[in-house]
Amino acid sequence: MHILEVGAEQLEEEIGSPRAVPQEAVFRTVPKDCTVFLVWRITESCTELLPRSHYGTFYDGDAYLVYSCSHPGQPAGPDVIRREIRENGNGEYAERHVHAWAGGAAGGAGGALTTLALRRASQLLAHVARPLVLHRETATRESARMLSYFRDGIRILRSGAMNGGPRLYRVRGHRPVVLQMEPVSWAQLASDGVFVLDTANLIVLWLGRAANLIEKTFGAKIAYRMARGPEKGMLVRRIAIAHDGYEQTLPPADRELLNTLLELRSRSMRPPSPVSDTPRPARLYKVTQPPRTSPIAMPSQKPAARLEEIKCAPLNREDLREDSVYIIDGGSRGVWAWVGSSAPVGEARGALAAARGLARAKRLTGPVATMVSGREPLEFAALFHMWSWADARRDIRVRAARSATTKLDAVSLASNAWLAAEAQVPDDGSGSLRMWRVRGEAEGGALQELERPQTAAFYDQDCYLALYTYHTPTGDQTILYYWMGGSSPNDLRNLGAKEAKDLCIKLGRLPIQAWVYQGKEPAHFLQIFKGRMITYIGSAIEYDPSGRRVVPPSRALIRVSGQYAREARGVEVGRGGLTRGACYVLREGARVWVWCAASATGDEREVAKNMAASDHTLVMQGKEKHDFWNALGDRRPLLVASPLKEVERPLPPRLFYISLGAAGQYSFEEIISFSQYELAPEMSAILDAHAAVFVWLGAHSGPRAKDDARAIAQCYLANDPAARDPETPILVISQGREPPNFTGFFPHWKTSMWKGHKSFNAIVSVLEGKAIVRGSNSALHNGNSENRFDQHEKYPLSVLRGPKEHMPQDVDPLTKELYLTHDDFVSTFTMAYNEFRSLPLWKQKELKKSVGLF
């Protein structure tokens, strides 16, 4: 057992006990039972309610309170309309959040600002007198929920910044955080960043070589806003666009100004930042009173809590007892304090302090939050396995989707996308189907097309490709499923993955790609086989050496699960291990029995009878006859009834923006309260529907995102601190071909939304046209450059000329010229790289020798 004592003040000392802290007059006008959004600036002397025009701007020398009250699952923020909320105890309640934000001001004032913000937060909590979630926010590490309020992002400015002088800003994230940097120098710039240099007469947009395209687009829009005057569309200052390593290509006047501020000769660039958060599972700690001695002590003036580590992910709701307080370390997803409804008062008041103490002990810089039982936000619930989500409105939709047995054709679902999303079916499975079995190397490899794909028989040592085509109101849609058996070897899976990729390319990359694992099949895959899919033990060639047919064995005991056709799956029961099921199908030659446990529902019995797919004998538990037992033989111990399962209440979907780092490295930024407007053709995104993961690829997302789509989803699952199942189904969708079971998760999806979309290239052209600047390299306007030269890390000429033992590890000694910036390359070789590359190889070698790069 691992025990920690974390040092911090008690919560009542840190933010003040609600009974002891006097009411701030400014909070007395805050409505208690209405949807509302308010922001206050906090100082030692006063608490100032900010006007809406100041929302989203934060000064690092101040503290702020943000209060949001909204309907559950509904958008929150400055645009929320005030409406009364009636909490009737039937699942309808207000979703309340208080965010205490403190800037990271220099001089050690950050801690004092935090204490001040939390004290004011306690006064707001005392006035509202309703359960809510309290967030401790850190500057530049704001929670996804706080950023979700500000659609245009937030600005963090220096409190004592010099007025009138040049100012440098970095643009970061999908909900962009614009951070003012001081001083203005090369040390602030990084090759994976987007920066805006604001001077009296010129705005310089500096684009890092490894910066992602969506941040470049936001940077261009922010530069435009800074440059325009009071009259919209009219620029009062010019805009120059400087590309990393191409600064010398700017017009002379702009280059001279940039040289005055940054001194181009001393150019020194930080490489792209590596992925900082190491994937690790979430950990659960229980808060107890500290004893006099402790096995592991953290230095502190006063111990706030003794934390007893209970377990690491996967976590379950049953792990949280109502008479206790728990701390959940979610790593990059924050540290959470959960207070049970009957927890001791002392532990409850110290919950936030205990969580902050754990964050400090583990050097975690993300957000910290505390909540009471029954008011858990989605970000917290997602850290747990199979959390039952309480949302009365969504419960109605889920029940309607599960019980829907008609009008699931593609035409009906196109106009009822919410139903397709909840049921996870784009049509009723009546389209055309072609199937192939992946042949192993011993069989000669490649694919073997099956003669009767609707047989619905699979073997757990095999892998299959299923190409399904159905008609929609906008044309034919195709889905390419790749199914992998639970006992299939890795080399066969890898071979099948290559065949699936080749087939998709052959079809023009038009099909939706889906990777499916045995036992985790999505609803639509099961719907295609009309509720009769059965997976047998072994390989198909054991029953048909030709491999053209998948023949079921004549003798098998099949466990059946599911209450509807799109949930129905049958699995042959082996002799190893204990399995439970409500219904079984026993096949012995020409005879078939359907055995149903006493706990089986009528729907489960109907699913089992449909799966038998022939004349059968229905056998109820306790009424078995001798012929059934004789046919079952020594497999009788395998016939184990399962208890009645509770109806699942799945979590709502979550959206994540994907950022591509170095090869094999990806980071994910959550977008809370999302809509279609969060998607852009320049980006790629993860839509986590929990039972499946969708990868959405924008039209301009780039070849790497399209080639690595499956690896991106696998990385997301591996990085999730909830310890997700790595065999979760993965579906890859391209912009313009989204099925209704994807679009239904977005309110008011519009197929025409991107028709007038301006690409990054178009935005840059507009900026340069209005600013009358023609000096930047147009070859780079498409965002992240795909040419060979700009894909390499860049180093100073002196480093590349240095001794071999001091050479960076990623530098190829035979092609050192690729690691120069464009400007250094031109000054060294007196020509651009493209011109150098067109020279004969012997001439290239001679030039490299002459400049000391060979």
C-alpha positions in Angstrom: 0.0 0.0 0.0 1.4 3.4 -1.0 0.6 6.3 1.4 1.4 9.9 0.9 1.1 12.9 3.2 0.7 16.0 1.1 1.5 19.4 2.6 -0.9 22.3 2.2 -3.2 24.4 4.3 -6.7 23.1 5.2 -9.3 24.3 2.8 -11.1 26.4 5.4 -7.8 28.2 6.0 -7.0 28.4 2.3 -10.3 29.8 0.9 -12.0 30.5 4.2 -14.8 28.7 5.9 -18.2 29.7 4.3 -19.6 30.4 7.8 -16.7 32.6 8.8 -16.2 34.6 5.6 -18.4 37.7 5.2 -20.5 38.1 2.1 -19.1 40.2 -0.7 -21.7 42.6 -1.8 -20.8 42.1 -5.4 -22.0 38.5 -5.2 -25.4 39.3 -3.7 -26.9 40.0 -7.2 -25.8 36.7 -8.6 -29.0 34.7 -9.5 -29.1 31.3 -7.8 -31.5 29.4 -10.0 -30.9 30.9 -13.4 -28.5 30.1 -16.3 -25.9 32.8 -16.2 -22.3 33.6 -17.0 -20.2 36.1 -15.1 -16.6 37.1 -14.7 -14.9 39.1 -11.9 -11.5 40.6 -11.5 -10.1 40.0 -8.1 -7.7 42.3 -6.2 -6.9 42.6 -2.5 -9.1 45.6 -2.1 -12.1 44.8 -4.3 -13.9 42.4 -6.5 -14.9 44.0 -9.8 -17.7 42.5 -12.1 -16.3 42.8 -15.7 -18.4 44.0 -18.6 -18.9 41.5 -21.4 -16.4 43.4 -23.7 -13.6 42.4 -21.3 -14.4 38.7 -21.2 -11.6 36.5 -22.3 -8.8 39.0 -21.4 -6.7 38.1 -18.4 -3.7 40.0 -16.9 -1.1 37.8 -15.3 -0.8 40.1 -12.2 -4.4 39.7 -11.3 -6.8 36.9 -10.2 -10.2 36.2 -11.7 -13.4 34.3 -10.9 -15.5 32.8 -13.7 -19.0 31.5 -12.8 -21.1 29.5 -15.2 -24.5 28.0 -14.7 -26.2 26.2 -17.5 -28.5 23.3 -18.4 -26.6 20.0 -18.4 -25.1 19.2 -21.7 -25.9 22.6 -23.1 -23.4 25.3 -24.3 -22.3 27.7 -21.6 -20.5 31.0 -21.9 -21.2 34.7 -22.5 -24.0 33.9 -25.0 -26.1 31.9 -22.5 -29.6 33.3 -22.2 -30.9 33.7 -18.6 -33.6 31.1 -17.9 -34.9 29.7 -14.7 -33.8 26.2 -13.8 -36.1 24.0 -11.8 -34.3 21.2 -10.1 -37.0 18.6 -9.6 -34.9 15.6 -8.5 -35.7 13.6 -11.7 -32.3 14.1 -13.3 -32.9 17.8 -14.2 -30.3 20.0 -12.4 -28.1 23.0 -13.2 -24.5 22.5 -14.2 -22.6 25.0 -12.1 -18.9 25.7 -12.3 -16.7 28.2 -10.6 -13.1 28.8 -12.0 -10.6 30.5 -9.8 -7.8 31.8 -12.2 -4.6 33.3 -10.9 -1.8 34.7 -13.1 1.7 33.5 -12.8 3.1 36.9 -12.0 6.8 37.2 -11.3 8.1 37.8 -7.8 6.4 34.9 -6.1 3.0 36.6 -6.2 1.3 33.6 -7.8 0.7 31.8 -4.6 -0.9 34.9 -3.0 -3.1 35.4 -6.0 -4.3 31.8 -5.8 -5.2 32.2 -2.1 -7.0 35.4 -2.9 -9.0 33.9 -5.7 -10.0 30.9 -3.7 -11.1 33.0 -0.8 -13.4 35.0 -3.0 -14.6 31.7 -4.5 -15.7 30.6 -1.1 -17.8 33.7 -0.7 -19.5 33.0 -4.1 -20.1 29.4 -3.1 -21.7 30.6 0.2 -24.0 32.9 -1.7 -25.1 30.4 -4.4 -25.6 27.6 -1.8 -25.9 25.0 -4.5 -23.7 22.0 -5.4 -21.1 23.0 -7.9 -17.7 22.2 -9.3 -14.8 24.4 -8.1 -11.8 24.6 -10.5 -8.4 25.9 -9.6 -7.0 27.2 -12.9 -3.4 27.7 -13.8 -2.3 30.4 -16.3 -1.5 28.8 -19.7 -2.8 25.4 -18.4 -6.4 26.2 -18.3 -8.9 23.4 -18.3 -10.8 22.5 -21.5 -14.0 23.5 -19.8 -12.8 27.1 -19.0 -11.5 27.5 -22.6 -14.9 26.3 -23.9 -16.6 29.4 -22.7 -14.5 31.7 -25.0 -15.1 30.7 -28.6 -12.5 33.1 -29.9 -9.9 32.0 -27.3 -8.4 34.0 -24.4 -5.6 36.5 -24.1 -3.1 36.5 -21.2 -1.4 39.9 -21.1 1.5 41.2 -19.0 0.2 43.5 -16.2 3.2 45.9 -16.3 3.9 45.7 -20.0 5.4 48.9 -21.5 2.9 50.8 -23.5 3.8 51.9 -27.0 6.8 49.4 -27.4 6.8 46.3 -29.5 4.9 43.4 -28.1 5.3 39.6 -28.9 2.4 37.1 -28.6 2.3 33.4 -29.0 -0.8 31.7 -30.4 -1.4 28.2 -29.1 -4.3 25.6 -29.2 -7.5 25.1 -31.0 -9.4 27.4 -28.7 -6.4 29.7 -29.0 -4.6 31.0 -26.0 -2.8 34.3 -27.0 0.1 34.7 -24.5 2.1 37.9 -24.3 5.8 37.1 -24.2 8.6 39.2 -22.6 11.2 40.2 -23.5 11.0 40.4 -27.3 13.9 38.1 -28.4 14.8 35.0 -30.3 14.8 33.0 -27.0 10.9 33.3 -27.0 10.5 31.8 -30.4 10.2 28.1 -31.2 10.0 26.2 -34.4 6.7 24.6 -33.5 5.0 27.9 -32.6 3.1 30.7 -34.2 4.0 34.3 -33.0 2.6 37.7 -33.7 5.0 40.7 -33.3 3.0 43.9 -32.8 4.9 47.1 -33.6 3.7 50.7 -34.2 3.5 50.5 -38.1 3.8 46.8 -38.9 2.4 43.4 -37.7 4.7 40.5 -38.3 3.2 37.0 -38.3 6.1 34.6 -37.7 5.3 31.0 -38.6 7.4 28.2 -37.1 8.6 25.5 -39.5 6.9 22.7 -37.4 3.8 24.7 -36.3 0.5 23.1 -37.1 -1.8 24.5 -39.7 -4.7 25.3 -37.4 -2.6 27.5 -35.2 -1.2 29.2 -38.3 -4.7 30.0 -39.4 -5.7 31.4 -36.0 -2.4 33.4 -36.0 -3.3 34.9 -39.3 -6.8 35.9 -38.1 -5.4 37.4 -34.9 -2.8 39.4 -36.9 -5.6 40.7 -39.1 -7.7 41.8 -36.1 -4.7 43.7 -34.6 -4.0 45.4 -37.9 -7.5 46.7 -38.7 -8.8 49.9 -37.5 -12.1 50.9 -35.9 -13.8 50.4 -39.3 -14.0 46.7 -40.0 -12.1 45.6 -43.1 -9.8 48.6 -43.2 -6.2 47.9 -42.3 -4.4 50.8 -40.5 -1.1 48.8 -40.3 0.6 46.5 -42.7 1.1 42.8 -42.2 4.3 40.9 -43.1 4.5 37.2 -42.9 7.8 35.7 -42.0 8.5 32.0 -42.3 10.9 30.2 -40.0 14.3 30.2 -41.7 13.1 32.5 -44.6 13.3 35.8 -42.8 15.8 37.2 -45.3 13.2 36.9 -48.1 11.1 39.7 -46.5 11.0 43.1 -48.3 14.0 45.2 -47.3 12.1 47.6 -45.1 10.3 44.8 -43.2 13.5 42.8 -42.9 15.3 45.8 -41.5 12.6 46.4 -38.9 12.7 42.7 -37.9 16.4 42.8 -37.7 16.2 45.9 -35.4 14.0 44.0 -33.0 15.4 40.5 -33.2 18.9 40.9 -34.8 18.7 38.3 -37.6 22.4 37.5 -37.3 22.0 36.1 -33.8 19.1 33.9 -34.8 18.7 30.9 -32.5 15.7 28.7 -32.6 14.4 26.3 -30.0 13.4 22.9 -31.6 9.8 21.6 -31.3 8.8 20.7 -27.8 8.5 16.9 -27.2 5.3 15.4 -25.9 5.6 16.2 -22.2 3.0 14.0 -20.7 4.0 10.4 -20.4 0.9 8.1 -20.8 0.0 6.7 -17.4 -3.2 5.4 -15.9 -5.3 7.4 -13.5 -4.8 6.7 -9.8 -7.3 6.7 -7.0 -6.4 7.9 -3.5 -8.6 8.0 -0.3 -8.3 10.9 2.0 -7.8 10.1 5.7 -6.7 12.0 8.8 -2.9 12.1 9.1 -1.3 10.1 11.8 1.6 11.4 13.9 4.2 9.5 11.8 4.1 8.7 8.1 6.1 6.3 5.9 6.5 9.0 3.2 6.4 12.6 4.3 6.3 15.7 2.2 7.7 18.8 3.7 5.0 21.2 4.8 4.2 23.5 7.7 1.0 21.6 8.3 -0.1 18.3 6.7 -3.4 18.7 4.9 -4.3 15.1 4.4 -3.0 11.5 4.4 -3.6 9.9 1.0 -3.9 6.2 0.8 -3.5 4.8 -2.8 -6.4 2.5 -3.5 -5.9 1.4 -7.1 -4.9 2.5 -10.6 -7.1 2.5 -13.7 -9.4 1.0 -14.7 -11.5 2.7 -12.0 -15.2 2.0 -11.3 -18.0 4.1 -9.8 -18.3 1.5 -7.1 -14.8 2.4 -5.9 -16.2 5.7 -4.5 -17.9 5.4 -1.2 -20.3 8.1 -0.1 -18.8 8.3 3.4 -15.3 9.2 2.1 -13.3 11.8 0.2 -11.2 10.7 -2.8 -8.5 12.2 -4.9 -8.1 11.1 -8.6 -4.9 11.8 -10.3 -5.8 12.0 -14.0 -2.4 13.2 -15.2 -2.9 15.5 -18.2 -6.6 15.5 -17.5 -6.2 17.2 -14.1 -6.4 16.2 -10.4 -9.9 15.8 -9.0 -11.3 15.8 -5.5 -14.5 13.9 -5.0 -16.6 14.4 -1.8 -19.1 11.8 -0.8 -22.6 12.8 0.3 -21.9 11.7 3.9 -18.2 12.4 4.1 -16.7 13.8 7.3 -16.9 17.6 7.4 -13.2 18.1 8.1 -12.2 15.9 5.1 -14.7 17.5 2.9 -13.4 21.0 3.6 -9.9 19.9 3.0 -10.6 18.2 -0.3 -9.3 20.9 -2.6 -6.2 21.4 -0.5 -5.5 17.7 -0.6 -5.9 17.6 -4.3 -3.6 20.6 -4.7 -1.1 19.0 -2.4 -1.0 15.9 -4.5 -0.5 18.0 -7.6 2.4 19.7 -6.0 3.9 16.5 -4.8 3.8 15.0 -8.3 4.7 18.3 -10.0 1.5 18.3 -12.0 0.8 21.7 -13.5 -2.7 21.1 -14.9 -6.1 22.2 -13.4 -7.3 21.0 -10.0 -11.0 20.7 -9.2 -13.4 19.5 -6.4 -17.0 18.4 -6.6 -19.6 16.6 -4.5 -21.3 13.3 -5.3 -24.0 13.6 -8.0 -22.5 16.7 -9.7 -19.6 15.0 -11.5 -18.8 16.7 -14.9 -18.2 14.6 -18.0 -14.4 15.1 -17.8 -14.3 13.4 -14.4 -16.8 10.6 -15.3 -14.7 9.7 -18.4 -11.9 8.7 -16.0 -14.0 5.7 -14.9 -15.0 2.5 -16.6 -18.7 2.2 -17.7 -19.8 5.3 -15.7 -23.6 5.4 -15.7 -24.3 9.0 -17.0 -27.3 10.7 -15.4 -29.0 12.9 -18.0 -32.7 12.7 -18.2 -32.9 14.2 -21.7 -30.3 11.9 -23.2 -31.9 8.9 -21.5 -35.0 9.4 -23.6 -32.9 9.4 -26.8 -30.9 6.3 -25.8 -34.1 4.4 -24.9 -35.6 5.4 -28.2 -32.6 4.3 -30.2 -32.3 0.9 -28.4 -36.0 0.1 -28.9 -36.3 1.4 -32.5 -37.1 -1.6 -34.7 -38.4 0.3 -37.8 -37.4 3.3 -40.0 -33.7 2.5 -39.7 -33.1 2.7 -43.4 -30.5 5.1 -44.8 -33.1 7.6 -46.0 -34.9 7.9 -42.7 -31.7 8.1 -40.7 -30.3 10.8 -42.9 -33.1 13.1 -41.6 -32.9 11.6 -38.0 -29.1 11.6 -37.5 -29.5 11.7 -33.7 -31.2 8.3 -33.9 -28.4 7.0 -36.2 -25.8 8.3 -33.7 -27.4 6.8 -30.6 -28.0 3.4 -32.3 -24.7 3.6 -34.2 -26.1 2.5 -37.5 -26.1 4.5 -40.7 -28.7 2.2 -42.3 -30.6 -1.1 -41.7 -27.9 -3.4 -43.1 -29.8 -4.1 -46.4 -27.0 -3.0 -48.7 -24.6 -5.1 -50.8 -21.7 -7.0 -49.1 -18.5 -8.5 -50.4 -16.1 -10.3 -48.1 -12.5 -11.6 -48.2 -10.6 -13.9 -45.8 -7.0 -12.9 -45.2 -4.7 -15.8 -46.2 -1.6 -16.3 -44.2 1.9 -16.7 -45.6 1.5 -20.5 -45.5 -1.4 -20.2 -47.9 0.4 -17.7 -50.2 -0.9 -14.5 -48.6 -3.3 -12.0 -50.3 -7.0 -12.1 -50.0 -9.5 -14.9 -50.8 -13.0 -13.7 -51.7 -15.8 -15.6 -50.1 -18.6 -17.1 -52.1 -21.4 -16.5 -49.6 -20.6 -13.5 -47.5 -24.0 -13.4 -45.7 -23.3 -16.8 -44.1 -22.2 -14.7 -41.0 -19.8 -17.4 -39.8 -16.4 -16.2 -38.6 -13.4 -18.0 -37.0 -11.3 -16.6 -34.2 -8.0 -17.5 -35.8 -8.8 -15.7 -39.0 -9.1 -12.1 -40.2 -11.7 -10.8 -42.7 -12.4 -7.8 -44.9 -16.0 -6.8 -45.4 -16.9 -4.1 -48.1 -20.4 -2.9 -47.5 -22.2 -0.4 -49.8 -25.5 1.3 -49.2 -27.5 4.0 -50.9 -28.0 7.4 -49.3 -30.0 10.5 -50.5 -26.6 12.0 -51.6 -25.2 8.9 -53.4 -23.6 5.6 -52.5 -21.6 5.2 -49.3 -19.0 2.5 -48.7 -17.6 1.1 -45.5 -14.6 -1.1 -45.4 -14.5 -3.2 -42.2 -11.4 -5.1 -41.2 -12.3 -7.8 -38.6 -9.6 -9.5 -36.5 -10.3 -12.7 -34.6 -9.4 -12.8 -30.9 -6.9 -15.7 -31.5 -5.5 -14.5 -34.8 -1.7 -14.2 -34.9 -0.1 -10.7 -35.1 1.6 -11.4 -38.5 -1.8 -12.3 -40.0 -3.3 -9.1 -38.5 -0.4 -7.0 -40.0 -0.8 -8.7 -43.3 -4.6 -8.0 -43.3 -4.0 -4.3 -42.3 -1.8 -3.9 -45.4 -4.3 -5.6 -47.6 -7.1 -3.3 -46.2 -5.0 -0.2 -46.8 -4.2 -1.3 -50.4 -7.9 -2.0 -51.1 -8.9 1.4 -49.7 -6.3 3.2 -51.9 -7.5 1.1 -54.9 -11.1 2.4 -54.2 -9.8 6.0 -54.2 -9.8 6.3 -50.4 -13.6 6.8 -50.6 -14.7 4.1 -48.1 -15.0 4.7 -44.4 -12.3 2.6 -42.8 -13.2 0.6 -39.7 -11.0 -1.7 -37.6 -13.0 -4.2 -35.7 -12.0 -6.8 -33.1 -13.8 -9.9 -32.1 -16.3 -9.3 -29.3 -16.2 -5.5 -29.8 -18.1 -5.4 -33.1 -20.0 -2.1 -33.6 -23.8 -2.2 -33.9 -23.8 -1.7 -37.7 -21.4 -4.5 -38.3 -23.8 -6.8 -36.4 -26.8 -5.3 -38.2 -25.3 -6.3 -41.6 -25.6 -10.0 -40.6 -29.2 -9.6 -39.4 -28.3 -10.7 -35.8 -26.8 -14.1 -36.9 -23.1 -13.4 -36.6 -21.3 -16.4 -34.9 -17.6 -16.7 -34.2 -16.3 -20.2 -34.0 -13.1 -21.6 -32.6 -10.3 -22.4 -35.0 -9.8 -21.4 -38.7 -12.1 -21.7 -41.7 -9.6 -23.8 -43.7 -10.1 -26.6 -41.2 -13.6 -27.1 -42.7 -13.1 -25.9 -46.3 -9.4 -26.2 -47.5 -10.3 -24.1 -50.6 -11.0 -21.1 -48.3 -13.7 -19.9 -50.6 -16.5 -20.7 -48.1 -16.8 -20.3 -44.4 -18.5 -23.5 -43.2 -19.9 -23.7 -39.7 -18.9 -26.8 -37.6 -21.6 -29.4 -37.3 -21.2 -29.7 -33.5 -21.0 -26.5 -31.4 -22.2 -24.8 -28.2 -22.8 -21.1 -28.9 -23.3 -18.4 -26.3 -25.7 -15.7 -27.5 -25.7 -12.1 -26.2 -27.8 -9.1 -27.1 -31.4 -8.0 -27.1 -31.7 -6.7 -30.6 -30.3 -7.7 -34.0 -27.7 -4.9 -33.9 -26.5 -6.2 -30.5 -26.6 -9.9 -31.3 -23.4 -11.9 -31.4 -22.8 -15.6 -30.9 -19.5 -17.1 -29.7 -18.6 -20.8 -29.6 -17.9 -21.8 -26.0 -14.5 -23.5 -25.5 -13.5 -25.8 -22.7 -11.1 -23.3 -21.1 -12.5 -20.7 -18.8 -15.9 -20.0 -17.4 -18.4 -17.9 -19.4 -21.9 -16.8 -18.6 -24.8 -16.2 -21.0 -28.6 -15.8 -20.8 -29.1 -18.0 -23.9 -27.2 -20.7 -25.7 -27.6 -22.5 -29.1 -26.6 -26.1 -29.1 -26.0 -27.6 -32.6 -25.5 -31.4 -32.9 -25.6 -32.4 -36.6 -29.0 -31.6 -38.0 -30.6 -31.0 -34.5 -30.6 -27.6 -32.9 -31.6 -26.6 -29.4 -32.1 -23.0 -28.0 -31.5 -23.0 -24.2 -32.7 -20.0 -22.2 -31.9 -19.2 -18.6 -34.7 -18.2 -16.3 -33.3 -14.7 -16.1 -33.4 -14.3 -19.9 -35.7 -11.5 -21.2 -38.2 -12.0 -24.1 -35.9 -10.0 -26.4 -32.9 -12.2 -25.6 -34.9 -15.3 -26.3 -36.0 -13.9 -29.7 -32.4 -13.1 -30.5 -31.3 -16.6 -29.7 -34.1 -18.2 -31.8 -33.2 -15.9 -34.7 -29.5 -17.0 -34.4 -30.4 -20.6 -34.6 -31.7 -19.9 -38.1 -33.3 -23.3 -38.5 -35.9 -25.6 -37.0 -35.0 -25.8 -33.3 -36.2 -26.9 -30.0 -36.7 -24.3 -27.3 -35.5 -25.4 -23.9 -36.1 -23.4 -20.7 -33.8 -23.7 -17.7 -35.1 -26.4 -15.3 -37.1 -28.1 -18.0 -34.3 -29.8 -20.0 -34.9 -33.3 -21.4 -32.6 -36.3 -21.7 -31.9 -35.8 -25.4 -30.6 -32.2 -24.7 -28.3 -33.4 -21.9 -27.1 -36.3 -24.0 -26.2 -34.0 -26.9 -24.5 -31.5 -24.5 -22.4 -34.4 -23.1 -19.4 -33.3 -21.1 -19.9 -29.7 -22.0 -22.6 -29.4 -19.3 -20.4 -27.4 -17.0 -20.1 -24.7 -19.7 -23.8 -24.0 -19.6 -23.8 -21.2 -17.0 -26.7 -18.7 -16.7 -25.9 -15.0 -16.4 -27.8 -12.5 -14.2 -29.9 -9.8 -15.7 -27.8 -6.9 -16.9 -28.7 -3.3 -16.2 -29.4 -1.0 -19.1 -26.3 1.0 -19.9 -26.4 4.8 -19.7 -23.3 5.7 -21.9 -21.4 8.9 -21.5 -21.9 11.6 -24.1 -19.3 11.8 -26.9 -16.2 13.9 -26.5 -14.2 15.8 -29.2 -10.4 16.1 -29.3 -8.2 18.2 -31.6 -5.2 16.3 -32.8 -1.7 17.9 -32.9 1.0 16.1 -34.8 4.5 16.2 -33.2 7.6 14.2 -34.1 7.2 10.9 -35.8 4.9 8.7 -33.7 4.0 11.5 -31.3 0.6 13.0 -31.1 -1.2 15.3 -28.5 -4.9 15.7 -28.0 -6.7 18.8 -26.8 -10.3 18.4 -25.7 -13.1 20.6 -27.0 -16.0 20.8 -24.6 -19.5 21.7 -25.7 -18.6 21.1 -29.3 -20.5 21.7 -32.5 -19.7 21.4 -36.2 -18.0 24.8 -36.1 -15.2 23.3 -34.1 -14.2 21.2 -37.2 -12.1 22.8 -39.9 -10.7 21.5 -43.2 -7.1 22.1 -42.0 -7.5 19.9 -38.9 -8.0 16.3 -37.9 -10.0 15.3 -34.8 -11.0 12.4 -32.5 -14.6 11.9 -31.7 -14.7 9.5 -28.8 -18.1 7.8 -28.7 -16.7 5.5 -26.0 -18.0 2.3 -27.7 -16.1 3.4 -30.7 -13.5 6.1 -31.7 -13.9 8.1 -34.9 -11.0 9.9 -36.6 -12.2 12.8 -38.7 -9.9 14.0 -41.4 -10.3 17.5 -42.8 -9.8 18.0 -46.6 -6.6 19.9 -45.9 -5.3 17.9 -43.0 -2.2 16.6 -44.8 -1.0 13.2 -45.9 0.6 12.3 -42.6 -2.7 12.5 -40.7 -4.4 10.4 -43.4 -1.7 7.8 -43.4 -1.4 7.6 -39.6 -5.1 7.7 -38.8 -5.3 4.3 -37.2 -2.0 5.0 -35.3 -3.4 8.3 -34.0 -6.5 6.6 -32.6 -4.4 3.8 -31.0 -2.2 6.5 -29.4 -5.3 8.3 -28.1 -6.5 5.1 -26.5 -3.1 4.3 -25.0 -2.8 7.9 -23.6 -6.2 7.9 -22.0 -5.7 7.8 -18.3 -8.9 5.8 -17.9 -7.0 2.7 -19.3 -9.1 2.2 -22.3 -9.5 -1.1 -24.1 -6.9 -1.1 -26.9 -9.4 -3.1 -29.0 -12.0 -0.4 -29.1 -13.4 -0.1 -32.7 -11.7 2.6 -34.8 -13.5 4.3 -37.7 -11.8 6.8 -40.1 -14.0 9.3 -41.8 -13.1 12.0 -44.4 -14.6 15.4 -44.7 -17.6 15.4 -47.0 -18.4 11.7 -46.5 -19.6 11.7 -42.9 -22.3 9.1 -42.1 -25.3 10.0 -39.9 -24.0 7.9 -37.0 -21.2 10.5 -36.9 -23.0 13.7 -37.8 -25.8 12.9 -35.3 -23.5 13.7 -32.4 -23.2 17.3 -33.7 -26.2 19.6 -33.3 -27.6 21.0 -36.5 -25.0 19.5 -38.9 -24.8 21.3 -42.2 -23.4 19.6 -45.3 -22.8 23.0 -46.9 -20.9 24.6 -44.1 -17.4 24.5 -45.7 -18.4 25.6 -49.1 -17.3 29.2 -48.5 -14.3 28.2 -46.3 -11.1 30.1 -46.8 -8.0 28.0 -46.7 -4.8 29.2 -45.0 -3.4 30.0 -48.5 -6.4 32.2 -49.2 -6.1 34.0 -45.9 -2.5 34.7 -46.4 -3.2 36.0 -49.9 -5.8 38.4 -48.5 -3.4 39.6 -45.8 -0.5 40.1 -48.2 -2.8 41.7 -50.8 -4.2 44.3 -48.3 -0.8 44.9 -46.7 0.9 45.2 -50.2 3.6 42.7 -49.0 4.9 40.4 -51.7 8.2 39.2 -50.1 7.2 36.0 -48.3 7.8 32.6 -49.8 4.5 31.6 -51.5 5.6 27.9 -51.5 5.0 27.8 -47.8 1.5 29.3 -47.8 -0.2 25.9 -47.6 0.8 25.6 -44.0 3.1 22.8 -42.9 5.5 22.4 -45.8 5.7 18.9 -47.3 9.0 19.4 -49.2 12.0 17.4 -48.2 14.1 20.4 -47.1 11.7 21.9 -44.6 10.9 18.5 -42.9 14.3 18.4 -41.2 15.3 19.9 -37.9 17.5 23.1 -38.3 20.8 23.8 -36.7 23.4 26.7 -36.9 26.1 26.4 -39.5 28.8 26.3 -36.8 27.2 23.1 -35.2 27.0 21.3 -38.6 30.7 22.2 -39.3 31.8 20.9 -35.8 33.3 17.6 -34.8 31.4 14.4 -35.3 31.1 13.6 -31.6 29.3 16.9 -31.0 26.9 16.4 -33.9 23.1 16.1 -33.0 22.0 12.5 -33.2 19.3 13.1 -35.9 21.8 14.7 -38.4 22.7 12.5 -41.3 26.4 13.2 -41.9 26.0 12.7 -45.7 23.2 15.3 -46.0 24.2 18.0 -43.5 22.9 20.7 -45.9 19.3 19.6 -45.2 19.7 20.8 -41.6 20.4 24.5 -42.5 17.7 27.1 -42.6 16.8 28.5 -46.0 18.6 31.8 -45.2 21.7 30.0 -44.0 21.6 27.7 -47.0 21.4 30.7 -49.4 24.2 32.6 -47.6 26.4 29.4 -47.6 25.9 28.1 -51.1 24.7 31.3 -52.8 21.7 29.5 -54.2 18.4 28.1 -53.0 18.0 24.4 -52.1 15.9 23.6 -55.2 18.6 24.9 -57.4 21.3 23.0 -55.5 19.3 19.8 -55.8 19.1 20.1 -59.6 22.9 20.0 -59.8 24.7 16.7 -60.6 25.7 14.7 -57.6 29.4 15.2 -58.1 28.9 19.0 -58.2 26.8 18.9 -55.0 29.6 16.9 -53.3 32.2 19.5 -54.4 30.2 22.4 -53.1 29.6 20.7 -49.8 33.4 20.1 -49.4 34.1 23.7 -50.2 31.9 25.0 -47.4 32.9 22.3 -44.8 29.7 20.3 -44.9 31.0 17.0 -46.2 
